[in-house]
Amino acid sequence: MSRQMTFTLACAVVLSALGPGVAGYLSARLEAIRTAERNLHALRARLDVRQARDVRPVSFPLPCLRTPMTPRIQQVPATALGDRRPTRHRHREAAPLVPESWRRAASGAQRPVIAGTAR
């Protein structure tokens, strides 16, 4: 056999294997696109139904005869509140950080000198 005939047969074998593979790949891609389109149309239909259910009329069929009164804010003098402080700071006042006995002991005693820090 000549080289040209061998090359032609090799190309025919490769193309005979490649042709159905490419055709299968393309048909699978097209099927995936069709499935995605069907899903998209189904989701749009569900969304349209949901939005149609939530639609309310913008205007009322009858005009409003009377508008409700607006609530009035009562002006209370500051003295009526008493001597209350904000509740978020109460926990700081309830328990001091340092016990009173430690403060008394620290006020009468001298500070200890740490080695190497004397002036």
C-alpha positions in Angstrom: 0.0 0.0 0.0 1.2 3.5 -0.7 1.6 6.2 1.9 -1.2 8.2 0.4 -3.6 5.3 0.7 -2.5 4.6 4.3 -3.0 8.3 5.2 -6.4 8.3 3.6 -7.5 5.2 5.5 -6.2 6.6 8.8 -8.1 9.8 8.2 -11.3 7.8 7.4 -10.9 5.8 10.7 -10.4 9.0 12.8 -13.4 10.8 11.1 -15.6 7.7 11.5 -14.9 7.8 15.3 -15.0 11.5 15.6 -18.2 12.1 13.7 -20.6 10.3 16.0 -18.9 11.7 19.1 -19.3 15.3 17.9 -22.9 14.6 16.9 -23.7 13.1 20.3 -22.1 16.0 22.1 -24.0 18.6 20.0 -27.3 16.8 20.5 -26.7 16.6 24.3 -26.0 20.4 24.4 -29.1 21.2 22.4 -31.2 19.0 24.7 -29.7 20.8 27.7 -30.6 24.2 26.2 -34.2 23.0 25.5 -34.5 21.8 29.1 -33.2 25.0 30.5 -35.7 27.0 28.3 -38.6 24.8 29.6 -37.5 25.4 33.2 -37.3 29.1 32.5 -40.7 29.2 31.0 -42.1 27.3 34.0 -40.5 29.6 36.5 -41.8 32.7 34.6 -45.3 31.2 34.7 -45.1 30.6 38.4 -43.8 34.1 39.0 -46.6 35.6 36.9 -49.2 33.7 38.9 -47.6 34.8 42.2 -47.5 38.4 41.1 -51.1 38.3 39.9 -52.2 37.0 43.3 -50.4 39.8 45.1 -51.8 42.6 42.9 -54.1 45.0 44.8 -56.1 47.8 43.5 -54.3 51.2 43.7 -57.4 53.3 44.3 -60.4 52.5 46.4 -63.9 52.4 44.8 -65.3 54.9 47.3 -63.7 58.2 48.3 -62.5 58.6 51.9 -65.1 60.6 53.9 -63.0 61.3 56.9 -59.3 61.1 57.6 -58.3 59.6 60.9 -56.8 62.0 63.4 -53.1 61.9 63.8 -51.9 60.9 67.3 -50.5 63.7 69.4 -47.3 63.4 71.2 -47.6 64.2 74.9 -45.2 66.8 76.1 -43.9 65.6 79.5 -41.7 67.9 81.6 -38.2 66.6 82.3 -38.8 66.6 86.1 -41.6 64.0 85.7 -38.9 61.5 84.7 -37.2 61.7 88.0 -33.6 61.0 88.7 -33.5 57.9 86.4 -30.4 57.2 84.4 -30.3 55.1 81.3 -30.5 51.4 82.1 -27.6 50.4 79.9 -25.2 52.0 82.4 -26.7 50.7 85.6 -24.5 47.5 85.6 -21.4 49.7 85.8 -22.6 51.5 88.9 -23.9 48.3 90.7 -20.5 46.6 90.9 -17.3 48.6 91.2 -14.3 47.2 89.4 -12.1 47.3 92.5 -13.5 46.3 95.9 -13.5 49.1 98.5 -11.2 47.2 100.8 -8.5 47.1 98.1 -8.9 50.8 97.6 -8.4 51.5 101.3 -5.3 49.3 101.4 -3.8 50.8 98.3 -4.3 54.4 99.4 -2.3 53.9 102.6 0.4 51.7 101.3 3.4 52.8 99.1 3.9 51.2 95.8 6.4 48.4 95.7 9.6 49.0 93.8 10.4 46.5 91.1 14.0 45.6 90.6 15.6 47.6 87.8 12.8 50.2 87.6 13.9 52.4 90.6 14.5 56.1 89.7 
